Amino acid sequence: MSPASPPDGVVIVGSGLGGYTLARELRRRDGTVPITVISGDGGESYSKPMLSAAFAQGKSPADLVQKSAAQIASDLSIRVMTRHQVEAIHRDRRRLTLRRPDGTGGEIGYERLVLAIGADPRPYRVEGSATAGLFTVNDLDDYAVWREALAPASRVLLIGAGLIGCEFANDLLTGGHGVTLVDPAPWPLGRLLPPELGMAMSAALGGAGATLHLGRSVTAFAPGLATLDDGSQIQFDRALTAIGLIPRTALAATAGLAVARGIVVDRLLRTSDPAIFALGDCAETEAGPLPYIAPLLAQAKALAATLAGTETPLVLPALPVVVKTPVLPTTVCPPIPGAEGHWRIEGEGQDLKALFVAPDGSPLGFALCGKRASEARTLAAQMPPLLG
Ligand SMILES: Cc1cc2nc3c(=O)[nH]c(=O)nc-3n(C[C@H](O)[C@H](O)[C@H](O)COP(=O)(O)OP(=O)(O)OC[C@H]3O[C@@H](n4cnc5c(N)ncnc54)[C@H](O)[C@@H]3O)c2cc1C
């Protein structure tokens, strides 16, 4: 393959919400700049958050597709190259090495390059895990494989009771599956909720039919069987892990760009190479990695303005995240990691409000459950900005 005419202009690697939102915003501001999106996947646009809420609604992978790559290319007057993996960035020549699944490859040039390459699921490695057939669902292709693998009323072992694990648990329960949830933290959403709200989530998921093993880890797998660190054994039909994401940094690191937890960017979303930018799950902003939709949309808008000629530093207000657990509506707006302070709890039963306050009493973050979740917007306005 030889994409012989290197498109001058902006080349975006990644067709997730980050890559496509940037392409749309840039095209809105600049009707003529050549834009190429290169994607390792099929390039369909879809809402990734739906992946952990689609089962209960009986959605097939095709139902989740909003537009095909061809439709997007035509709507935005851009070029979309699907099933092309970018293998290397040659910064000296401003060119990329590409590889297709059939092994063929080629090169393409760029004037300005944007990395919107997302994050990989954190692997779960214990005795027997390599042959236990563990599933992860991080994109549309994964969802197709997972849905195909799941027979009706399966017993699902779900490892990880963080935001995505709890959402999958709720979704699978509603979809008629059995769910056993295992997490080393003493309550679900351990990093986002104080104990009172975490216990409310635990009760809600338990009440909906989940079996929870909290404060526990799997130590070994055998086919269809997991052994926990307290010696108990869990039989399962399918096992799904949701233990976090790791920003994809290898491509950038190999090209000599600065990486830390993610690809390091400044307020203009610029990497250590002024011709290369990054946004979304792969990037590490001054506020750290921000693997959620709202910051990604703000990044795409700011970067589009910058690429269109008006340097626009990223500004982020406090951005609450809705946890898609209908069994207990929950919204979180965590304080920045390491912030000094304590949780103040009010409310009754499952209708709880937790405010994280600094030693001087000023609010730094919050978490809301049940009926109190409706207070999110008002409270968010009182929080300090993520990036002022
Ligand atoms: C199940 C689930 C539920 C979620 N729910 C929520 C929610 O409710 N609210 C919320 O705010 N956030 C949620 N998130 C997080 C949110 O979806 C992500 O932050 C966001 O979608 C990330 O978009 P992205 O464009 O950065 O990355 P991705 O969508 O992962 O896109 C990365 C793209 O890069 C491509 N790519 C990677 N490497 C290469 C390469 N070398 N060459 C070519 N292409 C490459 C991939 O093929 C893909 O097209 C959820 C995430 C998951 C997994």
The ligand as an SDF file (V2000), in Angstrom:
LIG
                    3D

 53 58  0  0  0  0  0  0  0  0999 V2000
  -17.1650    0.7010   29.1290 C   0  0  0  0  0  0  0  0  0  0  0  0
  -16.8340    2.1610   29.2840 C   0  0  0  0  0  0  0  0  0  0  0  0
  -17.7950    3.0120   29.7910 C   0  0  0  0  0  0  0  0  0  0  0  0
  -17.4980    4.3740   29.9600 C   0  0  0  0  0  0  0  0  0  0  0  0
  -18.4500    5.2020   30.4660 N   0  0  0  0  0  0  0  0  0  0  0  0
  -18.1710    6.5260   30.6080 C   0  0  0  0  0  0  0  0  0  0  0  0
  -19.1660    7.4280   31.1180 C   0  0  0  0  0  0  0  0  0  0  0  0
  -20.2670    7.0400   31.4530 O   0  0  0  0  0  0  0  0  0  0  0  0
  -18.8360    8.7570   31.2140 N   0  0  0  0  0  0  0  0  0  0  0  0
  -17.6100    9.2290   30.8510 C   0  0  0  0  0  0  0  0  0  0  0  0
  -17.3640   10.4300   30.9600 O   0  0  0  0  0  0  0  0  0  0  0  0
  -16.6400    8.3900   30.3700 N   0  0  0  0  0  0  0  0  0  0  0  0
  -16.9110    7.0650   30.2410 C   0  0  0  0  0  0  0  0  0  0  0  0
  -15.9470    6.2180   29.7370 N   0  0  0  0  0  0  0  0  0  0  0  0
  -14.6600    6.7950   29.2800 C   0  0  0  0  0  0  0  0  0  0  0  0
  -14.8140    7.4050   27.8730 C   0  0  0  0  0  0  0  0  0  0  0  0
  -15.5940    6.5700   27.0740 O   0  0  0  0  0  0  0  0  0  0  0  0
  -13.4140    7.6050   27.2870 C   0  0  0  0  0  0  0  0  0  0  0  0
  -12.7650    8.5740   28.0870 O   0  0  0  0  0  0  0  0  0  0  0  0
  -13.4140    8.0920   25.8330 C   0  0  0  0  0  0  0  0  0  0  0  0
  -14.3380    7.4160   25.0360 O   0  0  0  0  0  0  0  0  0  0  0  0
  -11.9970    7.9490   25.2690 C   0  0  0  0  0  0  0  0  0  0  0  0
  -11.9800    8.3750   23.9270 O   0  0  0  0  0  0  0  0  0  0  0  0
  -10.5850    8.4570   23.1240 P   0  0  0  0  0  0  0  0  0  0  0  0
  -10.9300    9.0230   21.7870 O   0  0  0  0  0  0  0  0  0  0  0  0
   -9.5630    9.1400   23.9400 O   0  0  0  0  0  0  0  0  0  0  0  0
  -10.0930    6.9580   23.0020 O   0  0  0  0  0  0  0  0  0  0  0  0
  -10.7430    5.6950   22.2530 P   0  0  0  0  0  0  0  0  0  0  0  0
  -12.2180    5.8210   22.1240 O   0  0  0  0  0  0  0  0  0  0  0  0
  -10.2130    4.5030   22.9660 O   0  0  0  0  0  0  0  0  0  0  0  0
  -10.1530    5.7550   20.7880 O   0  0  0  0  0  0  0  0  0  0  0  0
   -8.8260    5.4060   20.5180 C   0  0  0  0  0  0  0  0  0  0  0  0
   -8.6930    5.2310   19.0160 C   0  0  0  0  0  0  0  0  0  0  0  0
   -7.3050    5.1420   18.7070 O   0  0  0  0  0  0  0  0  0  0  0  0
   -7.1170    4.0690   17.7880 C   0  0  0  0  0  0  0  0  0  0  0  0
   -5.7140    3.6570   17.8990 N   0  0  0  0  0  0  0  0  0  0  0  0
   -5.0280    3.3470   19.0210 C   0  0  0  0  0  0  0  0  0  0  0  0
   -3.7420    3.1130   18.7210 N   0  0  0  0  0  0  0  0  0  0  0  0
   -3.6160    3.2810   17.3930 C   0  0  0  0  0  0  0  0  0  0  0  0
   -2.5250    3.1800   16.4790 C   0  0  0  0  0  0  0  0  0  0  0  0
   -1.2880    2.8830   16.8810 N   0  0  0  0  0  0  0  0  0  0  0  0
   -2.7690    3.3860   15.1600 N   0  0  0  0  0  0  0  0  0  0  0  0
   -4.0270    3.7100   14.7180 C   0  0  0  0  0  0  0  0  0  0  0  0
   -5.0760    3.8400   15.5480 N   0  0  0  0  0  0  0  0  0  0  0  0
   -4.8760    3.6210   16.8610 C   0  0  0  0  0  0  0  0  0  0  0  0
   -8.1680    3.0590   18.1990 C   0  0  0  0  0  0  0  0  0  0  0  0
   -8.4020    2.1260   17.1660 O   0  0  0  0  0  0  0  0  0  0  0  0
   -9.3480    3.9980   18.4540 C   0  0  0  0  0  0  0  0  0  0  0  0
   -9.9750    4.3420   17.2370 O   0  0  0  0  0  0  0  0  0  0  0  0
  -16.2200    4.8600   29.5810 C   0  0  0  0  0  0  0  0  0  0  0  0
  -15.2510    3.9780   29.0700 C   0  0  0  0  0  0  0  0  0  0  0  0
  -15.5590    2.6350   28.9120 C   0  0  0  0  0  0  0  0  0  0  0  0
  -14.5210    1.6860   28.3750 C   0  0  0  0  0  0  0  0  0  0  0  0
  1  2  1  0
  2  3  1  0
  2 52  2  0
  3  4  2  0
  4  5  1  0
  4 50  1  0
  5  6  2  0
  6  7  1  0
  6 13  1  0
  7  8  2  0
  7  9  1  0
  9 10  1  0
 10 11  2  0
 10 12  1  0
 12 13  2  0
 13 14  1  0
 14 15  1  0
 14 50  1  0
 15 16  1  0
 16 17  1  0
 16 18  1  0
 18 19  1  0
 18 20  1  0
 20 21  1  0
 20 22  1  0
 22 23  1  0
 23 24  1  0
 24 25  2  0
 24 26  1  0
 24 27  1  0
 27 28  1  0
 28 29  2  0
 28 30  1  0
 28 31  1  0
 31 32  1  0
 32 33  1  0
 33 34  1  0
 33 48  1  0
 34 35  1  0
 35 36  1  0
 35 46  1  0
 36 37  1  0
 36 45  1  0
 37 38  2  0
 38 39  1  0
 39 40  1  0
 39 45  2  0
 40 41  1  0
 40 42  2  0
 42 43  1  0
 43 44  2  0
 44 45  1  0
 46 47  1  0
 46 48  1  0
 48 49  1  0
 50 51  2  0
 51 52  1  0
 52 53  1  0
M  END
$$$$
